[in-house]
């Protein structure tokens, strides 16, 4: 048998051997001094030793042996011997380590042991007490001893079971506390992992937003500058050429300022000053590059929340960029802004609708940049509860693209 197989049984084996030696010794002394049947004593010693040896690892089987020895006593009338008091270890083990059924049976075994003891020796004790004719014999020193010894025996038999129950509950309380601490530690670890994952997701989101902002700012400015530079090649008037170059410089300076603002901001683009007039600045910047723009604004403009206005500004910027890069220069860009009507309560509800239409080139570029721009606009609008719609309409003179953004508009009137 391996070490891990026999080592757990070693304490029980030592206890069983000790009880066996004590039981055999008591049997020999009892036979020598008082007579009696040694075979019954040896049988009891073996049964008690086996029960004590099994009580830790197999409390149910040990308890069964206790019941068997009780029947043995009752059937043969064998007197109870001193070494049998070690069976209290079985009562303790049944309450301490036994199953629910074993705990209940061990509790019943305690009074059963009392019944067996009384059946075997109770008659002699009562005869001595009741047969005394003098009161001092009943309450005197000798009677006190005769009463005290059985009481001590009762305590020795009945005490281990509640002690085992107390140890059982203390162990369960300790296990529950350890489980609770382990669960708390696991929850704390899961919380830390969640926070770490949330922080990583936040950083990635910030990175995506930063990349999208830089794409919008730089893409728009380069598109405007490129259009102005291309138109400047055909300008022969020195004054007009200087104005075009000045416009290019202004666009580049504005782009540089916007990029610095984006890179220094930690909250997306919501640090942008709240001014709906910046929409007109975008339109004027594209118009100055030589593109014809037909701008229409319906309804009463009003101040938007800062984040909403930042999204609307970037979306319009990307719309104009796509119109410049992929639209025909000989056809105007149509920009419409439809502000919601004021509500009776004084606030503004519904949405601001921004629509940009342009006629596409005969052979539009397929570099995929327009697709990324549309995806960026959708993500921006969805983050504030808006949405984007792209429509294509084929006409005899060409293909017209219309991009419409619905921006939630809630704020105070200007």
C-alpha positions as CSV (number, residue, x, y, z in Angstrom):
1,X,0.0,0.0,0.0
2,X,1.4,3.4,-0.9
3,X,2.3,6.0,1.7
4,X,-0.7,8.2,0.8
5,X,-2.9,5.1,1.2
6,X,-2.0,4.0,4.7
7,X,-0.9,7.2,6.4
8,X,-4.4,8.6,7.0
9,X,-5.3,5.4,8.8
10,X,-2.2,5.4,11.0
11,X,-3.7,7.4,14.0
12,X,-6.8,5.2,14.0
13,X,-4.7,2.0,13.9
14,X,-2.6,3.3,16.9
15,X,-5.8,4.1,18.9
16,X,-7.3,0.7,18.0
17,X,-4.1,-1.1,19.2
18,X,-4.0,0.8,22.4
19,X,-7.7,0.1,23.2
20,X,-7.1,-3.6,22.3
21,X,-4.2,-3.8,24.8
22,X,-6.2,-2.1,27.5
23,X,-9.3,-4.3,26.8
24,X,-7.2,-7.6,26.9
25,X,-5.5,-6.5,30.1
26,X,-8.8,-5.6,31.8
27,X,-10.3,-8.9,30.7
28,X,-7.4,-10.8,32.1
29,X,-7.5,-9.0,35.5
30,X,-11.3,-9.3,35.7
31,X,-11.0,-13.1,35.0
32,X,-8.2,-13.5,37.6
33,X,-9.9,-11.5,40.4
34,X,-13.6,-12.0,39.8
35,X,-13.9,-14.9,37.4
36,X,-16.1,-14.6,34.3
37,X,-15.9,-15.6,30.7
38,X,-12.8,-14.4,29.0
39,X,-14.1,-15.0,25.5
40,X,-16.8,-12.4,25.9
41,X,-14.2,-9.9,27.2
42,X,-11.9,-10.5,24.3
43,X,-14.7,-10.2,21.8
44,X,-15.8,-6.9,23.4
45,X,-12.2,-5.6,23.4
46,X,-11.8,-6.5,19.7
47,X,-15.1,-4.8,18.8
48,X,-14.3,-1.7,20.8
49,X,-10.8,-1.5,19.3
50,X,-12.2,-1.8,15.7
51,X,-14.9,0.8,16.4
52,X,-12.4,3.3,17.8
53,X,-10.0,2.7,14.9
54,X,-12.8,3.3,12.3
55,X,-14.5,6.3,14.0
56,X,-12.4,9.0,12.2
57,X,-12.5,7.5,8.7
58,X,-15.7,5.6,8.8
59,X,-17.9,7.0,11.6
60,X,-21.0,5.2,10.2
61,X,-19.4,1.8,10.4
62,X,-18.0,2.5,13.8
63,X,-21.4,3.5,15.1
64,X,-22.9,0.3,13.7
65,X,-20.4,-1.7,15.8
66,X,-21.5,0.2,18.9
67,X,-25.1,-0.8,18.3
68,X,-23.9,-4.4,17.7
69,X,-22.1,-4.4,21.0
70,X,-25.2,-3.0,22.8
71,X,-27.2,-6.0,21.5
72,X,-24.3,-8.3,22.5
73,X,-24.6,-7.0,26.1
74,X,-28.4,-7.3,26.1
75,X,-28.4,-10.8,24.7
76,X,-25.7,-12.3,26.9
77,X,-26.0,-10.1,29.9
78,X,-22.3,-9.3,29.8
79,X,-21.4,-6.6,32.2
80,X,-20.0,-3.3,30.9
81,X,-16.3,-3.0,31.2
82,X,-14.2,0.1,31.8
83,X,-12.4,0.1,28.4
84,X,-15.8,0.4,26.7
85,X,-15.9,4.1,27.8
86,X,-13.5,4.7,24.9
87,X,-16.6,4.2,22.7
88,X,-17.4,7.9,23.5
89,X,-14.8,8.6,20.8
90,X,-17.3,7.0,18.4
91,X,-20.0,9.4,19.5
92,X,-17.7,12.4,19.1
93,X,-16.6,11.3,15.7
94,X,-20.2,10.6,14.5
95,X,-21.2,14.2,15.5
96,X,-17.9,15.7,14.2
97,X,-17.3,14.0,10.9
98,X,-20.4,11.8,10.2
99,X,-23.1,12.3,7.6
100,X,-26.5,13.7,8.6
101,X,-27.8,10.2,9.2
102,X,-24.8,9.3,11.2
103,X,-25.2,12.4,13.3
104,X,-28.8,11.5,14.1
105,X,-28.0,7.9,14.9
106,X,-25.1,8.9,17.1
107,X,-27.4,11.2,19.0
108,X,-29.8,8.3,19.5
109,X,-26.9,6.0,20.6
110,X,-26.2,8.1,23.7
111,X,-29.5,7.4,25.4
112,X,-29.4,3.9,24.1
113,X,-26.1,3.3,25.9
114,X,-27.8,4.7,29.1
115,X,-30.6,2.2,28.6
116,X,-28.2,-0.7,28.2
117,X,-26.2,0.3,31.2
118,X,-29.3,0.7,33.4
119,X,-30.7,-2.6,32.2
120,X,-27.5,-4.3,33.3
121,X,-26.7,-2.5,36.5
122,X,-29.6,-0.3,37.4
123,X,-31.4,-2.9,39.4
124,X,-28.6,-3.4,41.9
125,X,-28.2,0.4,42.4
126,X,-32.0,0.9,43.1
127,X,-32.0,-2.0,45.5
128,X,-29.2,-0.5,47.5
129,X,-30.9,2.9,47.6
130,X,-34.5,1.8,48.2
131,X,-33.5,-1.0,50.6
132,X,-31.8,1.4,53.1
133,X,-34.0,1.9,56.2
134,X,-32.1,5.0,57.4
135,X,-32.3,8.5,55.9
136,X,-28.6,9.0,56.4
137,X,-27.9,5.9,54.4
138,X,-29.8,7.4,51.5
139,X,-28.3,10.9,51.7
140,X,-25.1,10.0,53.5
141,X,-21.6,9.8,52.2
142,X,-21.9,6.2,50.9
143,X,-25.1,6.9,48.9
144,X,-23.6,10.1,47.5
145,X,-20.8,8.0,46.1
146,X,-23.2,5.4,44.7
147,X,-25.2,8.2,43.0
148,X,-22.2,10.2,41.9
149,X,-20.4,7.4,40.0
150,X,-23.4,6.8,37.7
151,X,-23.8,10.5,37.1
152,X,-20.1,10.9,36.2
153,X,-20.6,7.9,33.8
154,X,-23.6,9.7,32.2
155,X,-21.5,12.8,31.7
156,X,-18.6,10.8,30.2
157,X,-21.0,9.1,27.8
158,X,-23.2,12.1,26.9
159,X,-20.6,14.8,26.8
160,X,-18.6,13.9,23.6
161,X,-21.5,14.1,21.2
162,X,-22.3,17.8,21.8
163,X,-18.6,18.5,21.8
164,X,-18.4,16.9,18.4
165,X,-21.3,19.0,17.2
166,X,-19.7,22.2,18.5
167,X,-16.5,21.3,16.6
168,X,-18.5,20.5,13.5
169,X,-20.2,23.9,13.5
170,X,-16.9,25.7,14.2
171,X,-15.3,23.9,11.2
172,X,-18.2,24.7,9.0
173,X,-18.1,28.4,10.1
174,X,-14.3,28.4,9.4
175,X,-14.8,26.8,6.0
176,X,-17.6,29.2,5.2
177,X,-15.4,32.1,6.1
178,X,-12.6,30.8,4.0
179,X,-15.0,30.3,1.1
180,X,-16.3,33.8,1.6
181,X,-12.8,35.2,1.6
182,X,-11.9,33.2,-1.5
183,X,-15.0,34.4,-3.2
184,X,-14.2,38.0,-2.2
185,X,-10.7,37.6,-3.5
186,X,-12.0,36.1,-6.8
187,X,-14.5,38.9,-7.1
188,X,-11.7,41.5,-6.5
189,X,-9.5,39.8,-9.1
190,X,-12.4,39.7,-11.6
191,X,-13.1,43.4,-10.8
192,X,-9.4,44.2,-11.4
193,X,-9.4,42.3,-14.6
194,X,-12.6,44.0,-15.7
195,X,-11.2,47.4,-14.8
196,X,-8.0,46.6,-16.8
197,X,-10.0,45.5,-19.8
198,X,-12.2,48.6,-19.5
199,X,-9.1,50.8,-19.3
200,X,-7.7,49.1,-22.4
201,X,-11.0,49.4,-24.2
202,X,-11.1,53.1,-23.2
203,X,-7.6,53.7,-24.5
204,X,-8.4,52.0,-27.8
205,X,-11.5,54.0,-28.1
206,X,-9.5,57.2,-27.5
207,X,-7.0,56.1,-30.0
208,X,-9.7,55.4,-32.6
209,X,-11.3,58.8,-31.9
210,X,-8.0,60.5,-32.2
211,X,-7.2,58.8,-35.5
212,X,-10.7,59.7,-36.8
213,X,-10.3,63.4,-35.7
214,X,-6.9,63.6,-37.3
215,X,-8.2,62.0,-40.5
216,X,-11.1,64.4,-40.7
217,X,-9.1,67.5,-40.0
218,X,-6.1,66.7,-42.2
219,X,-8.2,65.1,-45.0
220,X,-10.4,68.1,-45.2
221,X,-7.6,70.7,-45.1
222,X,-5.5,68.8,-47.7
223,X,-8.5,68.5,-49.9
224,X,-9.2,72.2,-49.7
225,X,-5.5,73.1,-50.2
226,X,-5.2,70.7,-53.1
227,X,-8.2,72.2,-54.8
228,X,-6.9,75.8,-54.3
229,X,-3.5,74.8,-55.5
230,X,-4.9,73.2,-58.7
231,X,-7.1,76.2,-59.4
232,X,-4.1,78.5,-58.8
233,X,-2.3,77.0,-61.8
234,X,-4.7,78.7,-64.2
235,X,-4.8,82.1,-62.5
236,X,-3.0,84.7,-64.5
237,X,-4.0,87.7,-62.5
238,X,-1.3,88.4,-59.9
239,X,-3.8,89.8,-57.4
240,X,-6.0,86.7,-57.7
241,X,-3.0,84.4,-57.4
242,X,-1.9,86.2,-54.2
243,X,-5.4,85.8,-52.8
244,X,-5.4,82.1,-53.7
245,X,-2.0,81.6,-52.0
246,X,-3.3,83.5,-49.0
247,X,-6.3,81.2,-48.8
248,X,-4.0,78.2,-49.0
249,X,-1.9,79.6,-46.1
250,X,-5.0,80.3,-44.1
251,X,-6.3,76.8,-44.7
252,X,-3.0,75.2,-43.7
253,X,-2.8,77.4,-40.6
254,X,-6.3,76.5,-39.6
255,X,-5.6,72.8,-40.1
256,X,-2.5,73.0,-38.0
257,X,-4.4,74.7,-35.2
258,X,-7.2,72.0,-35.4
259,X,-4.6,69.2,-35.3
260,X,-3.0,70.7,-32.2
261,X,-6.3,71.1,-30.6
262,X,-7.2,67.4,-31.3
263,X,-3.9,66.1,-30.0
264,X,-4.1,68.2,-26.8
265,X,-7.7,67.2,-26.1
266,X,-8.4,64.2,-23.9
267,X,-12.2,64.3,-24.3
268,X,-12.7,63.5,-28.0
269,X,-13.5,66.8,-29.8
270,X,-15.9,68.2,-27.3
271,X,-13.5,70.9,-26.2
272,X,-14.2,72.7,-29.5
273,X,-15.8,76.1,-28.8
274,X,-19.6,75.9,-29.0
275,X,-20.5,78.1,-32.0
276,X,-22.8,77.0,-34.8
277,X,-21.2,79.7,-36.9
278,X,-18.3,77.4,-37.4
279,X,-20.5,75.5,-39.9
280,X,-20.5,78.6,-42.1
281,X,-16.7,78.8,-41.8
282,X,-16.4,75.3,-43.2
283,X,-18.6,76.2,-46.1
284,X,-16.7,79.5,-46.8
285,X,-13.4,77.7,-46.7
286,X,-14.5,75.2,-49.4
287,X,-16.0,78.0,-51.4
288,X,-12.7,79.9,-51.3
289,X,-11.0,77.0,-52.9
290,X,-12.9,77.6,-56.1
291,X,-15.8,75.2,-55.6
292,X,-19.2,76.5,-56.1
293,X,-21.4,75.8,-53.1
294,X,-25.1,76.4,-52.8
295,X,-25.8,76.7,-49.1
296,X,-29.3,76.7,-47.7
297,X,-30.3,77.0,-44.0
298,X,-33.9,76.5,-42.9
299,X,-35.3,77.1,-39.5
300,X,-33.9,79.0,-36.5
301,X,-30.3,78.0,-35.6
302,X,-29.7,77.4,-31.9
303,X,-26.9,76.4,-29.7
304,X,-26.3,72.6,-29.6
305,X,-24.7,70.7,-26.7
306,X,-20.9,70.8,-27.0
307,X,-20.5,67.1,-27.9
308,X,-23.4,67.2,-30.3
309,X,-22.0,70.3,-32.0
310,X,-18.5,68.7,-32.2
311,X,-20.0,65.6,-34.0
312,X,-22.1,67.8,-36.4
313,X,-19.1,69.9,-37.2
314,X,-16.9,66.8,-38.0
315,X,-19.6,65.2,-40.0
316,X,-20.2,68.2,-42.2
317,X,-16.4,68.6,-42.5
318,X,-16.1,65.0,-43.8
319,X,-19.1,65.5,-46.1
320,X,-17.5,68.5,-47.8
321,X,-14.2,66.6,-48.0
322,X,-15.8,63.7,-49.9
323,X,-17.6,66.2,-52.1
324,X,-14.4,68.0,-53.0
325,X,-12.3,64.8,-53.6
326,X,-14.9,62.8,-55.5
327,X,-17.2,65.4,-57.0
328,X,-17.1,67.2,-60.3
329,X,-15.6,70.7,-60.1
330,X,-17.9,72.0,-62.8
331,X,-21.0,71.2,-60.7
332,X,-22.0,72.9,-57.5
333,X,-22.0,71.3,-54.1
334,X,-25.4,71.7,-52.5
335,X,-25.5,72.0,-48.7
336,X,-28.7,72.2,-46.7
337,X,-29.3,72.6,-43.0
338,X,-32.8,72.0,-41.6
339,X,-33.1,73.2,-38.0
340,X,-36.1,71.8,-36.0
341,X,-38.9,74.2,-35.1
342,X,-39.1,75.6,-31.6
343,X,-41.4,73.9,-29.2
344,X,-44.0,75.8,-27.1
345,X,-42.1,75.1,-23.9
346,X,-39.1,77.0,-25.3
347,X,-36.8,74.1,-26.0
348,X,-35.9,72.4,-29.3
349,X,-36.6,68.8,-30.0
350,X,-36.3,66.3,-32.9
351,X,-33.2,66.6,-35.1
352,X,-31.0,68.8,-37.1
353,X,-30.8,67.5,-40.7
354,X,-27.6,68.2,-42.6
355,X,-27.6,67.2,-46.3
356,X,-24.7,67.5,-48.8
357,X,-25.2,66.6,-52.5
358,X,-22.7,66.6,-55.4
359,X,-22.3,65.1,-58.8
360,X,-19.7,62.4,-58.9
361,X,-16.8,62.2,-61.3
362,X,-17.1,60.1,-64.4
363,X,-14.4,57.7,-63.1
364,X,-14.4,58.1,-59.3
365,X,-11.3,57.0,-57.4
366,X,-11.6,53.7,-55.6
367,X,-8.9,54.2,-52.9
368,X,-11.3,53.2,-50.2
369,X,-10.9,56.6,-48.4
370,X,-14.5,57.5,-48.9
371,X,-15.7,54.3,-47.3
372,X,-13.6,54.9,-44.3
373,X,-15.0,58.5,-44.1
374,X,-18.6,57.2,-44.2
375,X,-17.9,54.7,-41.5
376,X,-16.4,57.3,-39.3
377,X,-19.4,59.6,-39.8
378,X,-21.8,56.7,-38.9
379,X,-19.9,56.0,-35.7
380,X,-19.9,59.6,-34.7
381,X,-23.6,60.0,-35.2
382,X,-24.5,56.7,-33.5
383,X,-22.5,57.7,-30.4
384,X,-25.0,60.6,-29.9
385,X,-28.1,58.8,-31.1
386,X,-28.1,60.1,-34.7
387,X,-27.7,58.2,-38.0
388,X,-26.4,58.6,-41.5
389,X,-28.0,58.0,-44.9
390,X,-26.2,57.8,-48.3
391,X,-28.2,57.8,-51.5
392,X,-27.1,57.5,-55.1
393,X,-29.3,58.8,-58.0
394,X,-28.4,58.2,-61.7
395,X,-29.4,61.1,-64.0
396,X,-28.7,61.8,-67.7
397,X,-26.1,64.3,-66.8
398,X,-24.3,62.1,-64.2
399,X,-24.6,60.4,-60.9
400,X,-25.6,62.4,-57.9
401,X,-24.6,61.4,-54.3
402,X,-26.6,62.7,-51.4
403,X,-25.3,62.2,-47.8
404,X,-27.8,63.1,-45.0
405,X,-27.0,63.3,-41.3
406,X,-29.6,63.3,-38.6
407,X,-28.2,65.0,-35.5
408,X,-30.2,65.1,-32.2
409,X,-30.8,68.9,-31.6
410,X,-31.6,69.9,-28.0
411,X,-30.6,73.2,-26.6
412,X,-31.5,76.8,-26.0
413,X,-32.3,79.4,-28.7
414,X,-29.6,81.8,-29.7
